[in-house]
Amino acid sequence: MDVTPIPGAALGAVVHGAHVSGDMDDTQVEEVWAALDAHLVLVFRGHQTPPTRTSWPSAAASGTSRRPA
């Protein structure tokens, strides 16, 4: 996974190499959370999640995420 800060922006980064439309392993989930903590906003370009699939951000909002302590 590669996280690139958005040039000229006060916050935010573009994430490449994260497969958010499929199952993510624990290491990748931890890397995404770390990037979110560091950049506050993450952009995942070119990913589509089927409307019937529950994504990890939805799980995080419901309190069932595996976010590292």
Secondary structure in CASP SS format (residue, H / E / C, confidence):
PFRMAT SS
TARGET T0000
AUTHOR 0000-0000-0000
METHOD secondary structure of the structure
MODEL  1
M C 1.00
D E 1.00
V E 1.00
T E 1.00
P E 1.00
I C 1.00
P C 1.00
G C 1.00
A C 1.00
A C 1.00
L C 1.00
G C 1.00
A E 1.00
V E 1.00
V E 1.00
H E 1.00
G C 1.00
A C 1.00
H C 1.00
V C 1.00
S C 1.00
G C 1.00
D C 1.00
M C 1.00
D C 1.00
D H 1.00
T H 1.00
Q H 1.00
V H 1.00
E H 1.00
E H 1.00
V H 1.00
W H 1.00
A H 1.00
A H 1.00
L H 1.00
D H 1.00
A H 1.00
H H 1.00
L C 1.00
V C 1.00
L E 1.00
V E 1.00
F C 1.00
R C 1.00
G C 1.00
H C 1.00
Q C 1.00
T C 1.00
P C 1.00
P C 1.00
T C 1.00
R C 1.00
T C 1.00
S C 1.00
W H 1.00
P H 1.00
S H 1.00
A H 1.00
A H 1.00
A H 1.00
S C 1.00
G C 1.00
T C 1.00
S C 1.00
R C 1.00
R C 1.00
P C 1.00
A C 1.00
END
